[in-house]
Amino acid sequence: MTYSVTTRKFDVVIVGAGGSGMRASLQLARAGLNVAVLSKVFPTRSHTVAAQGGIGASLGNMNDDNWHYHFYDTVKGSDWLGDQDAIEFMCREAPKVVYDLEHMGMPFDRNPDGTIYQRPFGGHTANYGEKAVERACAAADRTGHAMLHTLYQQNVAAKTSFFVEWMALDLIRDAEGDVVGVTALEMETGDLHVLHAKTVLLATGGAGRIFAASTNAFINTGDGLGMAARAGIPLQDMEFWQFHPTGVAGAGVLLTEGCRGEGAILLNSNGERFMERYAPTLKDLAPRDFVSRSMDQEIKEGRGCGPNKDYVLLKLDHLGAETIHKRLPSVYEIGVNFANVDITREPIPVVPTIHYQMGGIPTNINGQVVVPNGGVPNAVVNGLYAVGECSCVSVHGANRLGTNSLLDLLVFGRAAGNHIVDFASKTKAHKPLPKEAADRTLARLARLDNSSTGEYAQNVADDLRASMQLHAGVFRTQKSMDEGVVKIADLRKRVDAITLKDKSKIFNTARIEALEVDNLIEAAQATIVSAAARHESRGAHTVDDYSDSPAHPNGRNDVEWHKHTLWHSESNSLSYKPVQMKPLTVDSVPLKVRTF
């Protein structure tokens, strides 16, 4: 099959139209740049739409709060793997980006005095861990939905060009290693395009679909990660995946932490509020990794609920029907549709479910992609930026604090936008495209088109998800992870031999799926290899072999493992770089043991 390859020129190409992609595109379009935003789905269907709980910002509308408390909570939540300069930047910028959204017309819930309503959330405290604080700026339990629509409307007003149902396939790098564009497939026609740009911004979201039980949308196949890995850019801290404590048992649908923020409680089969035993101060509002492990412990010790004793219960009925319908309307609907439960009358079965990727493409606070080069751990890759869940500025470290994901999108989407505008004002001409710009992509498509034997993408992807669930789930053992490394390496051979029965071009979803599996394998291998090599427990990476001991409290080994992992695809090898402990303007938060 031959492909007519057309080339188009833009100032900036953004891959992904979720919260971070659209916050960046808004800055760029308003500055008069020629921006193309590619998205596999209509922008308002991006996965940001599923975020429920809120945006963390120390507005102090409900009680005393300041950015330094938020900064401390984020460092502690990250289990001291987050970079403190980036965390300070994010927490200081937080009120500003929330007020920006408010001025754009975002329909936040309000207090009687007209200020933005804020709810308590897991791990957010006042006065450095003393008591829970209300910091999550919420629009009922549809905050992501409201935010995405607000940003989309603003982008339409600013005349941003959206390329809907387009899938970016590969980054184009020139001889100097600078990124000068992307190749992309138009799904409707099956045609291949080269999009030539001064700057490329990856905002493709996480890769949660590498696991069998996930709260992520089917589009979250780690496309940005795959593109970066194939282009020789290492992936950082991919061993850290957050399990959300309250996924609906058997359905993999998320119930926001806002439930517990509003006062919901977790119960075991004895009807006991068990979190009081594990986290006496924060109780049900301890950070997510801790609550997930506590739930798993209850189930392991035989206090799970249901016929198979494999879940616990989330009780909301005591909040009253009025509060539930006002503050948690989507949760009520999810209860009815996915669990056949009326949450105003009875508890709902929940189980920890994969939710968020803390690792990703390494970047700095301007969203520029950084790689180790010539002894410099963070050398900038010219022309390439990454923001949102696909990036790793490392504000989340080993475990993300709830509400910081929407905040991350806004802060770094805006920061990258501002940095690109500044860069564009100094760069008048495009760098030339290399002659072989589309060769890699054409070879990938030709392999699928010319294959006559092999397996279907779906079967390989299902086996990959099952292996990851088994070997890199909520609780890990060294033996299981080592087995997983071998399994995933074998799966890569199967990925290379995927075939297509249907060779047509127009809206061929089987071709799209096969191309997505190329990205899934990069994310899965980065995860399992990085996890098996980290011989400690830290944040979301909890390994049975490395449990609590006097030398290593909670299993964390700061002497050997207080560092970021970098996985290199080409050699399937690891290198490491230091954690930035020095904030921008304030004193560092020194390493200490996490207690709740």
C-alpha positions in Angstrom: 0.0 0.0 0.0 1.4 3.4 -0.9 0.9 6.5 1.2 0.8 10.0 -0.2 2.7 11.9 2.5 1.7 15.6 2.7 3.7 18.1 4.7 2.2 21.0 6.6 3.9 23.8 8.5 3.0 25.2 12.0 4.6 27.2 14.7 3.6 24.6 17.3 2.1 21.1 17.1 0.5 19.9 20.3 -0.3 16.2 20.6 -3.3 15.7 22.9 -6.3 18.0 23.6 -6.9 17.3 27.3 -6.4 19.8 30.2 -2.7 20.4 29.7 -2.7 20.4 25.9 -5.6 22.9 25.8 -4.2 25.1 28.6 -0.9 25.4 26.6 -2.7 25.9 23.2 -4.7 28.7 24.8 -1.6 30.6 25.7 -0.2 30.1 22.2 -3.3 30.9 20.2 -3.8 34.1 22.3 -0.2 35.1 21.4 -1.1 34.8 17.7 0.9 31.6 17.0 -0.2 29.1 14.4 -1.0 26.1 16.5 -2.2 22.6 15.5 -3.7 20.4 18.3 -4.0 16.7 17.4 -6.4 14.5 19.3 -7.5 10.9 18.8 -11.0 11.9 20.2 -13.0 15.1 20.3 -11.3 17.4 22.8 -14.0 17.3 25.4 -13.8 13.5 25.4 -10.2 13.6 26.6 -9.6 11.7 29.8 -9.4 15.0 31.9 -13.2 14.8 31.6 -13.1 12.0 34.1 -11.4 13.9 36.9 -13.9 14.4 39.7 -12.5 15.6 43.0 -11.0 19.1 42.5 -8.0 21.3 42.0 -5.6 21.8 44.9 -4.9 25.4 45.7 -4.3 27.3 49.0 -7.0 29.9 48.5 -7.8 29.7 52.2 -11.6 30.2 51.5 -12.7 27.8 54.2 -10.0 28.2 56.8 -6.4 29.4 57.2 -4.1 28.0 54.5 -0.9 29.0 52.6 1.2 27.6 49.8 3.9 26.4 52.1 1.6 23.9 53.8 0.6 22.6 50.3 4.2 22.4 49.4 5.0 20.4 52.5 2.1 18.0 51.9 3.2 17.4 48.3 6.8 16.7 49.3 5.6 14.3 52.0 3.0 12.7 49.7 5.7 12.1 47.1 7.6 10.2 49.8 10.5 12.6 49.2 11.0 11.6 45.6 9.5 14.8 44.2 11.8 17.6 43.0 11.3 20.4 45.5 12.0 23.3 43.1 9.2 22.1 40.8 6.8 21.4 43.8 7.4 25.0 45.1 6.7 26.4 41.6 3.4 24.4 41.3 2.1 25.3 44.8 2.9 29.0 44.5 1.3 29.2 41.1 -1.8 27.3 42.2 -4.1 30.1 43.3 -3.2 32.1 40.1 -4.3 29.3 37.7 -7.5 28.6 39.6 -8.5 32.3 39.5 -7.6 32.2 35.7 -10.1 29.5 35.2 -12.7 31.3 37.3 -12.3 34.4 35.1 -12.7 32.1 32.0 -16.1 31.2 33.4 -15.5 27.8 35.0 -18.6 27.0 37.1 -17.0 26.3 40.5 -19.3 25.4 43.5 -19.7 28.5 45.7 -19.8 29.3 49.4 -22.6 31.5 50.7 -20.2 34.5 50.4 -19.6 33.8 46.7 -16.0 32.5 47.1 -15.0 29.1 45.5 -16.1 26.1 47.6 -13.2 23.9 48.8 -13.5 20.4 50.2 -11.0 18.4 52.3 -8.9 15.8 50.5 -6.5 13.0 51.3 -3.1 14.1 52.5 -3.9 17.8 52.5 -3.2 19.4 55.9 -2.8 22.7 57.7 0.3 23.5 59.8 2.5 20.7 58.5 0.4 17.6 59.1 -1.5 18.9 62.2 -5.1 18.6 60.9 -7.0 18.1 57.6 -7.6 21.3 55.5 -10.2 22.2 52.8 -8.0 22.9 49.7 -9.8 21.2 46.7 -11.5 23.7 44.5 -14.5 21.7 43.2 -17.3 21.9 40.7 -19.5 19.2 42.4 -17.8 15.9 41.4 -17.3 16.9 37.8 -14.4 19.3 38.1 -12.4 17.8 35.2 -15.5 17.9 33.0 -16.2 21.6 33.8 -12.5 22.5 33.3 -12.2 20.7 29.9 -15.3 22.4 28.6 -14.2 25.8 29.8 -10.8 25.4 28.2 -12.3 24.1 24.9 -14.7 27.1 24.7 -11.8 29.5 25.3 -9.7 27.8 22.6 -12.5 28.0 20.1 -12.7 31.8 20.9 -8.9 32.1 20.4 -9.2 30.2 17.0 -7.0 27.3 17.9 -6.9 24.7 15.0 -8.0 21.2 16.2 -7.2 18.1 14.2 -9.8 15.7 15.6 -9.4 11.9 15.1 -5.7 12.2 14.2 -3.1 10.1 15.8 0.5 11.2 16.1 2.9 8.3 15.4 6.5 9.4 15.7 8.7 12.4 16.6 11.0 13.7 13.8 14.5 14.6 15.0 17.2 16.1 12.9 21.0 15.3 12.9 21.6 17.5 15.9 18.9 15.7 17.9 16.5 18.7 17.8 12.8 17.9 17.3 11.4 19.5 14.2 7.9 17.9 13.8 5.8 14.8 14.1 4.2 12.2 11.7 0.5 11.7 12.1 -2.2 9.5 10.7 -5.6 11.0 9.8 -8.0 8.3 10.8 -10.8 9.2 8.4 -8.7 8.7 5.3 -5.8 6.6 6.6 -3.4 9.2 5.0 0.0 10.0 6.5 1.0 13.6 7.2 4.3 15.2 8.2 3.6 18.2 10.5 6.7 20.4 10.4 7.0 22.6 13.5 9.4 24.9 15.4 8.1 23.3 18.6 6.3 20.0 19.5 4.4 19.7 22.8 3.4 16.2 24.0 0.3 16.2 26.2 -0.9 12.7 25.6 -1.9 11.7 29.1 -1.0 8.5 31.0 -0.6 4.9 30.0 -3.1 3.4 32.4 -4.3 0.9 29.8 -1.1 -1.3 30.4 -3.1 -2.7 33.4 -6.1 -5.0 33.3 -8.1 -3.1 36.0 -7.8 0.6 35.4 -9.9 3.8 35.9 -8.3 5.1 32.7 -10.1 5.6 29.4 -9.4 3.2 26.4 -7.5 6.1 24.7 -4.8 6.2 27.5 -2.3 4.0 25.7 0.8 6.1 26.5 1.3 7.4 23.0 3.6 10.3 24.0 5.7 7.9 26.0 6.0 5.5 23.1 6.9 8.4 20.7 9.6 9.7 23.2 11.0 6.2 23.9 11.3 5.4 20.2 13.1 8.7 19.6 15.8 7.9 22.1 14.4 9.8 25.1 14.5 8.0 28.4 11.4 7.6 30.6 11.6 8.6 34.2 10.3 6.9 37.4 7.9 4.6 35.6 7.8 2.1 38.5 5.5 4.4 40.4 1.8 3.9 39.6 -0.9 5.1 41.8 -3.7 2.8 42.8 -6.9 4.7 43.6 -8.4 3.2 46.8 -12.0 3.5 45.6 -12.6 1.9 42.2 -16.0 0.2 41.9 -15.4 -3.5 42.6 -15.5 -5.4 39.3 -16.1 -2.4 37.1 -12.8 -0.4 37.2 -14.8 2.9 37.4 -13.5 5.6 39.7 -15.3 7.0 42.8 -13.7 10.3 43.6 -11.7 10.9 46.7 -14.2 13.8 47.1 -16.5 11.1 48.6 -14.2 10.8 51.6 -13.5 14.5 51.5 -17.2 15.1 52.0 -17.2 12.6 54.9 -17.6 9.0 53.4 -16.0 6.2 55.4 -14.5 2.8 54.6 -15.8 -0.3 56.3 -14.7 -3.9 56.5 -16.9 -7.0 56.9 -17.2 -6.4 60.7 -18.7 -2.9 60.0 -15.5 -1.4 61.4 -14.1 2.0 60.3 -10.6 0.4 59.9 -8.7 3.4 58.7 -8.7 4.7 62.3 -6.3 1.9 63.2 -3.9 2.6 60.3 -3.9 6.4 60.2 -5.1 7.8 63.6 -4.8 11.5 62.6 -6.0 11.6 58.9 -8.1 8.4 59.0 -9.9 7.9 55.7 -8.2 11.0 54.3 -4.6 9.5 54.4 -2.7 9.6 51.0 -3.9 7.2 48.4 -1.0 4.7 48.5 -1.5 4.3 52.2 -5.3 3.8 52.1 -4.9 1.3 49.2 -2.4 -0.8 51.2 -4.6 -0.6 54.3 -7.6 -1.9 52.2 -5.5 -4.6 50.7 -4.3 -5.6 54.2 -7.9 -5.9 55.5 -8.9 -8.1 52.5 -5.7 -10.3 52.9 -6.5 -10.8 56.6 -10.0 -12.1 55.8 -12.1 -9.0 56.7 -13.1 -8.3 53.1 -16.8 -8.2 52.1 -19.0 -10.0 49.6 -19.2 -13.8 48.8 -15.4 -13.9 47.9 -14.4 -11.4 50.6 -12.5 -9.5 47.9 -13.6 -5.9 48.5 -14.4 -3.4 51.2 -17.4 -1.0 51.5 -17.6 2.8 51.1 -20.4 4.2 53.2 -22.0 7.5 52.1 -25.7 7.3 53.2 -25.0 9.1 56.5 -24.1 12.2 54.5 -27.8 12.6 53.6 -29.4 12.5 50.1 -29.4 16.2 49.7 -25.6 16.6 50.2 -25.0 13.6 47.9 -27.1 15.0 45.1 -25.5 18.4 45.4 -21.9 17.6 45.9 -21.6 14.0 44.5 -24.2 13.7 41.7 -21.9 11.6 39.3 -21.0 9.2 42.2 -24.7 8.6 42.7 -25.1 7.8 39.0 -22.0 5.6 38.9 -23.4 3.7 41.9 -26.7 3.0 40.1 -25.2 2.2 36.7 -22.1 0.2 37.7 -22.9 -1.4 41.0 -26.7 -1.4 41.2 -26.4 0.4 44.5 -28.3 3.5 45.7 -25.6 5.2 47.7 -28.1 7.4 49.6 -29.3 4.1 51.2 -26.5 1.6 51.2 -22.7 1.3 51.0 -20.9 0.6 47.7 -18.3 -2.1 47.1 -14.8 -0.7 46.3 -11.3 -2.1 45.6 -7.9 -0.4 44.8 -7.7 0.2 41.0 -4.8 1.5 38.8 -5.3 5.2 38.4 -2.4 7.5 37.6 1.2 7.4 36.3 3.6 9.4 38.4 6.5 8.9 36.0 6.8 9.9 32.3 8.9 12.0 30.0 11.5 14.0 32.1 10.9 17.7 31.9 11.9 20.9 33.8 9.5 23.5 35.2 9.1 25.2 31.8 7.9 21.9 30.3 11.1 21.4 28.3 12.1 17.8 27.8 15.4 17.1 29.5 17.8 14.2 29.1 21.3 13.3 30.5 24.0 14.5 28.1 27.7 14.8 28.6 27.6 14.5 32.4 24.7 17.1 32.6 21.7 15.2 34.1 19.1 17.7 32.7 20.2 18.8 29.2 17.3 20.4 27.2 16.1 18.6 24.0 15.5 21.6 21.7 12.0 21.9 20.2 10.3 19.3 22.5 8.1 19.9 25.4 5.8 17.6 27.5 3.1 18.5 30.0 0.4 16.7 32.1 0.4 13.0 33.0 2.8 12.0 30.2 5.5 14.2 31.6 7.5 13.8 34.8 8.6 17.3 36.2 8.5 15.2 39.2 6.1 17.1 41.3 4.4 13.8 42.2 7.5 11.7 43.1 6.5 8.3 44.3 2.9 9.0 45.0 0.7 11.9 43.8 -1.5 13.8 46.2 -5.1 14.0 45.2 -6.1 17.2 43.3 -2.5 17.8 42.2 -3.1 16.2 38.8 -5.6 18.9 37.6 -3.2 21.5 39.1 -0.2 20.0 37.3 -2.1 20.3 34.0 -2.9 23.9 34.5 0.4 25.1 36.0 2.7 23.4 33.6 0.4 23.7 30.6 0.5 27.5 31.2 4.2 27.6 31.9 5.1 25.6 28.8 2.8 27.9 26.7 4.5 31.0 28.0 8.0 29.5 27.4 7.1 28.5 23.8 5.7 32.0 23.1 9.0 33.5 24.3 11.0 31.0 22.2 8.8 31.7 19.1 9.4 35.4 19.4 13.2 34.8 19.0 12.9 32.0 16.3 11.7 33.2 13.0 12.5 30.3 10.7 11.8 26.5 10.8 14.7 24.2 11.0 14.8 22.0 7.8 13.1 18.6 7.8 15.6 15.7 7.4 15.1 13.8 4.1 14.1 10.6 6.0 11.5 12.4 8.1 8.7 9.9 7.5 10.8 6.8 7.0 10.4 5.2 10.4 6.6 5.7 10.4 6.3 4.4 6.8 8.3 1.3 7.8 5.9 0.7 10.8 2.8 1.0 8.6 4.4 -1.1 5.8 5.1 -3.9 8.4 1.4 -4.0 9.3 0.2 -3.7 5.7 2.5 -6.4 4.3 2.1 -9.0 7.2 0.2 -12.1 6.4 0.8 -14.1 9.5 1.0 -13.2 13.2 -1.3 -12.3 16.1 -4.1 -9.7 16.5 -3.2 -6.6 18.5 -6.1 -7.2 20.9 -4.8 -10.6 22.0 -1.3 -9.3 22.6 -2.6 -6.2 24.4 -4.8 -8.4 26.7 -1.9 -10.6 27.6 0.2 -7.6 28.3 -2.4 -6.1 30.6 -2.9 -9.4 32.5 0.9 -9.8 32.9 1.3 -6.2 34.3 -1.7 -6.6 36.6 -0.1 -9.8 38.0 3.5 -8.7 38.2 3.3 -5.0 38.9 0.0 -4.6 40.9 -0.7 -2.8 44.2 1.5 -5.2 46.2 4.7 -6.4 44.6 7.3 -9.1 45.4 10.8 -9.2 44.0 10.3 -12.7 42.6 7.0 -11.7 40.8 8.6 -8.5 39.3 11.6 -10.5 38.0 9.3 -13.0 36.3 7.4 -10.0 34.9 10.6 -8.6 33.3 11.0 -11.9 31.3 7.3 -12.0 30.3 7.2 -8.5 29.0 10.5 -9.0 27.1 8.8 -12.0 25.4 5.7 -10.0 24.7 7.8 -7.4 22.8 8.7 -10.1 20.3 5.0 -10.7 19.8 4.3 -7.0 19.4 6.8 -6.9 16.6 4.8 -9.7 14.8 1.3 -8.3 15.0 -0.8 -8.7 11.9 -3.9 -7.0 10.4 -6.6 -8.9 8.6 -8.3 -5.7 7.5 -5.9 -3.7 5.4 -8.3 -0.9 4.5 -7.4 2.7 5.1 -10.6 4.5 6.0 -11.3 4.5 9.7 -9.5 1.3 10.3 -9.6 1.0 14.1 -7.7 -2.3 14.0 -4.7 -0.4 12.5 -5.0 2.3 15.2 -5.1 -0.4 17.9 -2.0 -2.1 16.5 -0.1 1.2 16.4 -1.2 1.8 20.1 0.2 -1.5 21.2 3.7 -0.2 20.0 3.2 2.5 22.7 1.8 0.2 25.3 4.9 -2.1 25.2 7.3 0.8 25.8 5.3 2.0 28.8 4.9 -1.6 30.2 8.6 -2.5 29.8 9.7 0.8 31.3 7.5 0.1 34.3 8.4 -3.5 35.0 12.2 -3.1 34.4 12.3 0.0 36.6 10.2 -1.6 39.3 12.2 -4.8 39.5 15.5 -2.9 39.9 14.2 -0.7 42.8 15.0 -2.7 45.9 13.0 -0.7 48.4 9.4 0.3 49.2 8.6 4.0 48.5 5.2 5.6 48.0 3.2 3.6 45.5 6.0 1.1 44.9 5.5 -1.3 47.8 7.4 -4.5 47.7 6.8 -7.3 50.2 10.5 -8.2 50.4 11.4 -4.7 51.6 9.1 -4.1 54.6 9.4 -2.0 57.7 12.7 -2.3 59.6 14.6 -0.1 62.0 17.3 0.6 59.3 14.6 1.2 56.6 11.3 2.6 58.1 8.3 1.7 55.9 10.8 -0.2 53.7 12.3 3.0 52.3 16.1 2.9 51.7 17.3 6.5 51.3 21.0 5.7 51.2 20.8 3.6 48.0 17.5 4.6 46.4 16.8 8.3 46.9 17.2 8.9 43.2 15.1 9.1 39.9 15.1 6.1 37.6 15.7 6.6 33.8 14.8 3.7 31.5 16.3 3.7 28.0 14.3 1.9 25.4 17.0 1.1 22.8 19.2 -0.8 25.2 16.4 -1.7 27.7 18.8 -0.4 30.4 18.5 1.9 33.4 20.5 4.9 34.6 19.7 7.3 37.6 19.8 10.9 38.4 19.6 12.8 41.8 16.4 14.2 43.3 16.3 18.0 43.5 16.1 18.7 47.2 16.6 22.4 47.0 13.4 24.5 46.4 13.5 27.8 44.5 13.3 30.3 47.5 12.5 28.5 50.7 14.3 25.9 53.0 14.4 22.3 51.9 12.0 19.8 53.6 14.6 17.2 54.8 14.0 13.5 54.5 11.9 11.9 57.3 9.6 8.9 57.9 6.0 9.3 56.7 3.4 9.1 59.5 -0.4 9.8 59.3 
